[in-house]
Amino acid sequence: FAVATRALSVIPVLQTHARAESDPWSSAQIVQPADFAAELANPKAPKSTIVYVGFRALYDGAHIPGAIFHGPTGKPEGLADLKAYAQSLPRDTNLVIYCGCCPLEKCPNIRVAFTALKDMGFTHLRVVLLQHDFNTDWITKGYPVAKGQ
């Protein structure tokens, strides 16, 4: 029984590891919520263009201050909106995207958005890594939020 339990406990670790390897971003392109909140609070930090790529109702409920809505990118019209917006941006824009609609492993938006922007040639592209969702990983931690449009 101990051997079977030990073998089963390895399965989620391997699955998580495999998902991480399939993500389109590198470890250098990830920003943790606490680090991004600190960056936003630091007046000396370079300013970022922040784009929320999830669902409108969630954005209206609460979003990172300064974030603009272009999504949901898991749908063709949301992806087209993001690409149209990004077309006019310089490719060296300090661009940070996030979603947080659901657990990261199930998010229909963030990977599509990241891949599209990377394919457009953005060289300073990062993703806020919200493992659970925006509420759990940002709001309940006390990080700043804005509400409405």
C-alpha distance (Angstrom), angle and dihedral (degrees) to the residues before:
residue distance angle dihedral
F1 . . .
A2 3.81 . .
V3 3.80 91.0 .
A4 3.83 92.1 49.5
T5 3.81 91.6 48.6
R6 3.78 91.7 49.3
A7 3.81 91.5 49.3
L8 3.82 92.6 49.5
S9 3.79 92.7 49.3
V10 3.81 89.5 60.9
I11 3.82 94.0 58.0
P12 3.85 98.2 75.9
V13 3.80 90.7 46.5
L14 3.79 91.2 53.1
Q15 3.81 91.8 46.3
T16 3.79 92.4 49.7
H17 3.80 90.7 47.4
A18 3.81 91.7 50.1
R19 3.82 91.6 50.7
A20 3.78 91.6 50.0
E21 3.80 90.7 52.7
S22 3.81 90.0 52.7
D23 3.81 94.0 52.9
P24 3.82 112.2 109.8
W25 3.81 94.1 -132.2
S26 3.79 129.7 78.1
S27 3.79 123.6 -130.6
A28 3.82 88.1 -102.2
Q29 3.82 89.3 59.5
I30 3.81 94.1 56.1
V31 3.78 122.9 94.0
Q32 3.80 119.1 -171.5
P33 3.82 117.3 -134.3
A34 3.83 94.4 -113.7
D35 3.80 91.3 49.9
F36 3.80 92.9 47.9
A37 3.81 92.3 47.8
A38 3.82 88.4 52.2
E39 3.80 90.5 47.6
L40 3.80 90.8 52.4
A41 3.80 91.0 50.0
N42 3.81 93.2 49.8
P43 3.82 109.8 90.1
K44 3.83 89.9 -161.7
A45 3.82 94.7 55.2
P46 3.80 117.0 102.4
K47 3.79 110.7 -97.3
S48 3.77 117.1 -108.4
T49 3.76 130.9 -149.0
I50 3.80 101.4 -128.9
V51 3.78 120.3 -157.5
Y52 3.79 126.0 -172.4
V53 3.81 109.3 -152.0
G54 3.83 100.8 -175.7
F55 3.77 136.3 84.7
R56 3.83 123.3 -37.7
A57 3.83 95.5 -129.4
L58 3.81 91.2 56.4
Y59 3.81 92.0 46.7
D60 3.81 91.1 50.5
G61 3.81 90.1 49.0
A62 3.81 94.0 54.2
H63 3.79 137.7 -30.7
I64 3.78 141.1 166.9
P65 3.81 108.5 -75.2
G66 3.78 110.7 -98.2
A67 3.80 93.5 19.7
I68 3.77 117.7 135.9
F69 3.78 124.8 -149.1
H70 3.81 120.8 -115.6
G71 3.77 111.7 149.7
P72 2.92 170.3 -34.5
T73 3.77 85.2 -115.1
G74 3.80 93.5 -174.6
K75 3.81 85.7 76.1
P76 3.83 121.9 66.6
E77 3.82 94.4 -121.3
G78 3.82 92.2 49.8
L79 3.78 92.0 49.1
A80 3.81 90.7 47.8
D81 3.83 89.3 51.1
L82 3.82 91.7 51.8
K83 3.81 92.6 48.1
A84 3.80 92.8 47.6
Y85 3.81 90.6 50.7
A86 3.81 93.7 45.6
Q87 3.80 94.2 47.1
S88 3.81 91.6 79.9
L89 3.83 96.0 46.3
P90 3.79 121.4 99.6
R91 3.80 108.6 -106.2
D92 3.82 91.0 -123.5
T93 3.82 92.7 58.5
N94 3.81 112.4 135.9
L95 3.82 91.5 -116.3
V96 3.81 122.5 -176.0
I97 3.79 122.1 -177.7
Y98 3.77 132.0 -171.9
C99 3.77 141.3 166.6
G100 3.80 118.0 175.0
C101 3.80 95.8 177.4
C102 3.80 90.9 133.7
P103 3.81 139.8 -18.3
L104 3.79 110.4 -36.6
E105 3.78 93.4 -119.2
K106 3.83 90.3 60.6
C107 3.79 100.6 35.9
P108 3.81 111.1 130.5
N109 3.81 93.5 -164.1
I110 3.80 117.2 42.3
R111 3.82 101.0 64.0
V112 3.81 92.6 44.7
A113 3.81 91.2 50.2
F114 3.79 94.2 45.4
T115 3.80 92.8 48.4
A116 3.81 92.6 48.1
L117 3.81 92.9 50.4
K118 3.79 92.6 44.3
D119 3.82 89.6 50.5
M120 3.83 88.6 51.0
G121 3.80 88.0 60.8
F122 3.81 103.9 -104.8
T123 3.79 107.4 164.1
H124 3.83 100.6 -172.8
L125 3.79 98.8 48.5
R126 3.81 121.9 146.0
V127 3.78 137.0 170.9
V128 3.81 126.3 -144.1
L129 3.79 102.3 -130.0
L130 3.80 107.1 -134.7
Q131 3.81 102.9 176.6
H132 3.82 97.4 -175.0
D133 3.81 108.2 16.9
F134 3.80 140.2 -63.9
N135 3.80 93.6 -86.2
T136 3.81 95.6 51.0
D137 3.79 98.7 37.7
W138 3.81 100.1 36.7
I139 3.80 117.3 12.4
T140 3.82 98.9 43.3
K141 3.82 89.2 47.6
G142 3.80 88.9 61.8
Y143 3.80 96.8 -114.4
P144 3.81 115.5 153.5
V145 3.79 120.5 -83.0
A146 3.77 137.5 -176.0
K147 3.79 123.5 -153.9
G148 3.78 133.2 -148.2
Q149 3.77 127.4 16.2
